[in-house]
Amino acid sequence: MYTRTVRLRDTDAAGVSYFTSILESCHEAYEDSLAATGIDMRSFFSNPETAIPIVHAHVDFLKPTFCGDQQVIRFTVNSLSETEFEVHYEIVSTHKSEALIGKAMTRHVCINPISRDRKPLPEDIAAWLRRWSIA
């Protein structure tokens, strides 16, 4: 679970959260969970031998959220194979009596960043998957 405040930079001209800000918030929750598992963020995102890019994402917007609203982002992970996993997010606004305001999913694939060939997930990510998986 990750909590954040919607900032002005997250909103559009109408004062409603801009569509990309939801995915950015989800990615913040993802990064926070990696760090909470003991993964060194600097080495993780600059590893010359392993990259885990997002290859697919989608978001469902259920209710608007505004500058100053508090969001809680809950997520679960699902291992798809030795090279791939998904993260499923639920975004809740605490200003709307815990109203579900959105759902998102990101799919990640582990690759060698030079050859772009798939490779097995490293052990630290496998441990992260075990920690945050619902199964």
Residue frames as qw, qx, qy, qz and C-alpha x, y, z in Angstrom:
[[0.000, 0.891, 0.453, 0.000, 0.00, 0.00, 0.00],
 [0.423, 0.050, 0.047, 0.903, 1.30, 3.44, -0.96],
 [0.021, -0.852, -0.469, 0.230, -0.19, 6.80, 0.04],
 [0.371, 0.052, 0.192, 0.907, 0.28, 10.10, -1.78],
 [0.159, 0.698, 0.334, -0.614, -1.28, 13.53, -2.18],
 [0.532, 0.623, 0.438, 0.370, -2.47, 14.64, -5.60],
 [0.328, -0.448, 0.057, 0.830, -0.34, 17.66, -6.56],
 [0.366, 0.744, 0.046, -0.557, -1.18, 20.52, -8.89],
 [0.093, 0.521, -0.712, -0.462, 1.29, 19.08, -11.42],
 [0.246, 0.087, 0.965, 0.030, -0.87, 15.92, -11.51],
 [0.363, 0.620, 0.590, -0.368, -3.95, 17.78, -12.78],
 [0.363, 0.407, 0.525, 0.654, -5.16, 19.17, -16.10],
 [0.002, -0.250, -0.068, -0.966, -6.66, 22.59, -16.85],
 [0.564, -0.488, -0.394, -0.537, -10.00, 21.48, -15.37],
 [0.344, -0.574, 0.527, -0.524, -8.31, 20.61, -12.05],
 [0.963, -0.081, 0.124, -0.227, -8.84, 16.85, -12.49],
 [0.588, -0.440, 0.618, 0.280, -6.01, 14.34, -12.36],
 [0.459, 0.609, -0.472, -0.442, -4.43, 14.10, -15.79],
 [0.971, 0.073, -0.095, -0.205, -4.57, 10.59, -17.23],
 [0.682, 0.418, -0.509, 0.319, -0.80, 10.01, -17.20],
 [0.173, -0.581, 0.529, -0.594, -0.53, 11.00, -13.55],
 [0.894, -0.236, 0.155, -0.347, -2.39, 7.85, -12.51],
 [0.931, 0.228, -0.208, 0.196, 0.28, 5.67, -14.12],
 [0.285, 0.608, -0.457, 0.584, 3.00, 7.84, -12.59],
 [0.550, -0.509, 0.371, -0.549, 1.41, 7.33, -9.17],
 [0.992, -0.043, 0.017, -0.117, 1.29, 3.59, -9.75],
 [0.735, 0.439, -0.342, 0.388, 4.95, 3.61, -10.74],
 [0.117, -0.642, 0.463, -0.600, 5.77, 5.49, -7.52],
 [0.827, -0.329, 0.263, -0.373, 4.04, 2.69, -5.59],
 [0.950, 0.246, -0.149, 0.122, 6.03, 0.09, -7.58],
 [0.424, 0.593, -0.432, 0.530, 9.32, 1.87, -6.82],
 [0.420, -0.577, 0.402, -0.573, 8.40, 2.22, -3.14],
 [0.955, -0.167, 0.128, -0.210, 7.67, -1.51, -2.90],
 [0.810, 0.397, -0.303, 0.308, 11.02, -2.37, -4.52],
 [0.119, 0.613, -0.474, 0.621, 12.85, -0.22, -1.98],
 [0.676, -0.441, 0.291, -0.513, 10.78, -1.71, 0.88],
 [0.999, 0.030, -0.038, -0.018, 11.99, -5.15, -0.21],
 [0.633, -0.593, 0.326, 0.377, 15.61, -4.01, 0.09],
 [0.702, 0.447, 0.322, 0.451, 16.34, -3.43, -3.60],
 [0.310, -0.501, 0.086, 0.804, 18.88, -0.65, -4.17],
 [0.475, 0.779, 0.337, -0.233, 17.06, 1.70, -6.54],
 [0.102, 0.818, -0.409, -0.391, 20.17, 3.24, -8.12],
 [0.193, -0.329, 0.881, 0.278, 21.68, -0.10, -9.11],
 [0.506, 0.385, 0.760, -0.135, 18.29, -1.55, -10.09],
 [0.464, 0.820, 0.260, -0.213, 17.52, 1.17, -12.63],
 [0.230, 0.846, -0.432, -0.214, 21.07, 1.44, -13.99],
 [0.749, -0.228, 0.616, 0.092, 21.97, -2.25, -14.19],
 [0.240, 0.579, -0.556, -0.546, 23.99, -2.82, -17.41],
 [0.022, 0.124, -0.978, -0.167, 23.03, -6.51, -17.54],
 [0.020, -0.467, -0.883, 0.047, 19.33, -6.48, -16.68],
 [0.227, -0.023, -0.011, -0.974, 16.40, -4.22, -17.48],
 [0.096, 0.404, 0.897, -0.149, 12.74, -4.78, -16.65],
 [0.139, 0.006, -0.193, -0.971, 10.77, -2.42, -18.90],
 [0.498, 0.392, 0.558, -0.536, 7.01, -2.03, -18.91],
 [0.113, -0.018, 0.777, 0.619, 5.74, -3.53, -22.17],
 [0.242, -0.511, -0.660, -0.495, 2.01, -3.03, -21.61],
 [0.028, -0.180, -0.555, 0.812, -0.14, -0.80, -19.41],
 [0.201, -0.525, -0.568, -0.601, -3.77, 0.09, -19.07],
 [0.010, 0.091, 0.523, -0.847, -5.85, 2.25, -16.78],
 [0.188, -0.614, -0.694, -0.324, -9.57, 2.38, -16.03],
 [0.005, -0.150, 0.273, -0.950, -10.77, 5.71, -14.65],
 [0.227, -0.493, -0.840, -0.005, -13.80, 5.32, -12.40],
 [0.202, -0.912, -0.340, 0.111, -14.08, 8.70, -10.61],
 [0.358, 0.768, -0.159, 0.507, -12.22, 12.01, -10.84],
 [0.670, -0.510, -0.251, 0.477, -9.62, 13.04, -8.29],
 [0.139, 0.940, 0.070, 0.304, -8.44, 16.57, -7.58],
 [0.360, 0.505, -0.442, 0.648, -5.48, 18.54, -6.28],
 [0.307, -0.455, 0.480, -0.684, -5.17, 17.97, -2.53],
 [0.920, -0.144, -0.100, -0.349, -6.94, 14.60, -2.53],
 [0.361, -0.502, 0.784, -0.065, -5.21, 11.77, -0.71],
 [0.819, 0.259, -0.400, -0.320, -4.77, 8.58, -2.71],
 [0.610, -0.384, 0.689, -0.070, -4.03, 5.10, -1.46],
 [0.634, 0.453, -0.533, -0.330, -2.60, 2.74, -4.05],
 [0.746, -0.245, 0.599, -0.157, -2.97, -0.94, -3.32],
 [0.566, 0.532, -0.534, -0.334, -1.40, -3.52, -5.57],
 [0.860, -0.175, 0.479, -0.017, -0.75, -7.18, -6.11],
 [0.166, 0.600, -0.670, -0.404, 1.71, -8.88, -8.40],
 [0.921, 0.171, 0.289, -0.199, 1.32, -11.90, -10.61],
 [0.262, -0.473, 0.733, 0.412, 4.24, -13.87, -12.01],
 [0.764, 0.465, -0.032, -0.445, 3.47, -14.86, -15.61],
 [0.920, 0.290, -0.188, 0.182, 6.68, -16.73, -16.44],
 [0.753, -0.351, -0.053, 0.555, 10.35, -16.78, -15.46],
 [0.401, 0.122, 0.190, 0.888, 10.81, -13.57, -17.51],
 [0.164, -0.414, -0.333, -0.831, 7.55, -11.67, -17.03],
 [0.150, -0.420, -0.757, 0.478, 5.15, -10.35, -14.38],
 [0.104, -0.656, -0.388, -0.639, 2.15, -8.05, -13.99],
 [0.119, -0.162, -0.551, 0.810, 1.31, -5.51, -11.30],
 [0.185, -0.632, -0.636, -0.403, -2.39, -4.82, -10.65],
 [0.135, 0.013, -0.351, 0.926, -3.25, -1.55, -8.93],
 [0.169, -0.761, -0.610, -0.141, -6.34, -0.14, -7.23],
 [0.193, 0.214, -0.160, 0.944, -6.33, 3.61, -6.62],
 [0.312, -0.689, -0.651, 0.063, -8.58, 4.78, -3.78],
 [0.046, 0.566, -0.081, 0.819, -9.35, 8.36, -2.73],
 [0.318, -0.301, -0.728, 0.528, -9.54, 8.85, 1.02],
 [0.147, 0.143, 0.120, -0.971, -11.47, 12.09, 0.37],
 [0.596, -0.002, -0.394, -0.700, -14.29, 10.11, -1.15],
 [0.775, -0.274, 0.389, -0.417, -14.95, 7.66, 1.70],
 [0.480, -0.284, 0.809, 0.185, -12.46, 5.13, 0.32],
 [0.731, 0.572, 0.161, -0.336, -14.01, 5.34, -3.15],
 [0.693, -0.016, 0.545, 0.472, -12.27, 3.31, -5.83],
 [0.244, 0.811, -0.044, -0.529, -11.23, 5.94, -8.39],
 [0.552, 0.641, -0.459, -0.271, -9.18, 3.82, -10.77],
 [0.902, -0.163, 0.386, 0.101, -7.59, 0.51, -11.64],
 [0.350, 0.784, -0.469, -0.205, -4.38, -0.05, -13.55],
 [0.946, -0.093, 0.269, 0.155, -2.12, -2.83, -14.73],
 [0.212, 0.806, -0.516, -0.195, 1.48, -2.84, -15.91],
 [0.990, 0.060, 0.089, 0.094, 3.24, -5.81, -17.52],
 [0.132, -0.841, 0.507, 0.132, 7.01, -6.03, -17.15],
 [0.959, 0.253, -0.077, 0.101, 9.52, -8.20, -19.04],
 [0.543, -0.683, 0.380, 0.307, 13.09, -8.92, -17.97],
 [0.773, 0.616, 0.001, 0.154, 15.63, -8.43, -20.76],
 [0.646, -0.223, 0.134, 0.718, 19.30, -7.97, -21.44],
 [0.143, 0.865, 0.155, -0.456, 19.43, -4.23, -22.27],
 [0.090, -0.539, 0.590, 0.594, 22.09, -4.71, -24.97],
 [0.054, 0.010, 0.913, 0.405, 20.73, -7.70, -26.93],
 [0.537, -0.030, 0.004, -0.843, 17.07, -7.07, -25.94],
 [0.559, -0.047, -0.814, -0.153, 16.70, -10.84, -25.44],
 [0.709, -0.567, -0.047, -0.416, 14.49, -12.03, -22.60],
 [0.397, 0.292, -0.774, 0.397, 16.23, -13.43, -19.55],
 [0.534, -0.494, -0.678, 0.105, 15.08, -14.89, -16.22],
 [0.292, -0.880, -0.030, -0.374, 14.09, -12.46, -13.51],
 [0.308, 0.446, -0.651, 0.532, 16.90, -11.84, -11.00],
 [0.456, -0.287, -0.793, 0.284, 16.57, -13.31, -7.51],
 [0.039, -0.186, -0.399, 0.897, 15.85, -9.95, -5.86],
 [0.458, 0.019, -0.246, -0.854, 12.83, -9.47, -8.13],
 [0.576, -0.166, -0.782, -0.171, 11.74, -13.06, -7.54],
 [0.288, -0.250, -0.693, 0.612, 11.83, -12.29, -3.79],
 [0.208, 0.128, 0.084, -0.966, 9.84, -9.09, -4.42],
 [0.539, -0.078, -0.577, -0.609, 7.26, -11.13, -6.36],
 [0.491, -0.243, -0.819, 0.170, 6.94, -13.60, -3.49],
 [0.121, -0.207, -0.503, 0.830, 6.44, -10.76, -1.00],
 [0.295, 0.246, 0.055, -0.921, 3.74, -8.90, -2.92],
 [0.357, -0.059, -0.794, -0.488, 1.94, -11.81, -4.61],
 [0.645, -0.245, 0.185, -0.700, -1.54, -12.69, -3.37],
 [0.915, 0.035, -0.351, -0.196, -1.04, -16.40, -4.01]]
